[in-house]
Every structure is written in structure tokens, then in C-alpha cells.
């Protein structure tokens, strides 16, 4: 999270509309995080979005206990 705060602004994309979308997005972002990706772009935008921040935002909407636990454990790791 220090990396997010260090740039001076943290932006989040629009929230996932449907229940399944949050879990799908969470799985994709978790895979990216495990590969060392901390920022991503949406479409043609120049703005960067925080993978860590977005996962935190999605966490309350993820109903799959196993996925939620995986995300929580990954977020707790020191970076």
C-alpha cells in the first residue's frame, strides 16, 4: 500500500456491476499481483490503477470464501 500512497493519488475504476464480475476481476487481479504487477491501465486511459487498492475494494463483494482468503493472504504479504 505504500506504493499507492507514495504517488500522491489512488484512483479506482468503476465498481463491478454483478456479483460474478467481482469474483472474476478478483481472480485476474490476484494472478497479476502474484506475477509482480502492481499497476494496470483500463482501455486507452493514461491513468494507472492500483492492483492492491482494487483488490481491497473488491474484497467485501467476493462471496467465494476460498478466493477471499487467497486475496487476503496475498494482500498481507510484505512487498
N, C-alpha and C positions, 0 to 999 in steps of 0.2 A: 504494500500500500504506500510505502514511502515514495516509490517512483511516481505514483499517481499524484500525490500531493506536491511533489517536487517541481512539477512543470507549471504549477500555479492554477490549473483549472482541470477539473474532471468532468467530462461530458458523457452522457449515456444516450444510447439510441432509444427509439420508441419502444414501449413495452410490448412483449409478446401478447397477441390478442387471445389466442386459445390455449387451453391447458396443455395440450400436447406440444405446442410450439415452444413453450418454456423449457420442457424437458429435452427437446431436440436441440435447441440452442445451447442449453447447458452441456449436453454431451459433446457438441462440436467445440465449444469454448474450452472445455476441460481437456480435450485432446490437444488443442493448440497450446494451452498452458503447459501441459506435460512435455511439449516439444520446445519449450522456451519462448513461445510467442506471448508477449505481454500487451501488445497494442494491435489494433486492426482498423481497417477503413471500411466504410459502407459505400458501395457503389462508386461514383465518381467524386465523392467528397474528399477534401484535403484533410478534414478533421480526423484525428486519431481517437479511438475509443479504448478504454482500459478493459482488458480481459478480466482482471481481478475484480474491478468495480462492477462489471456487468454480471459476473457470477454471483457476487454478493446481492445484487439487485434481484436476480432470478431465484435465489435460494428459497424464499418463502413460498414461491409458487410451484416448486418441484415437489410432487407428491410421491414419487418413487423413493422409498427410504434408502435403498442401496445407492442410488445415484446421488441423493442429497448427502449421504455420508462420505462418498468418494470426493465430492466437491468440497465439503467442509474440511476433510483431511488434507486435501491439496492446498486449500487456502491457508491452513495453519502452518504450512512449511515455511521455513526461513528462506528468503530469497536475497 
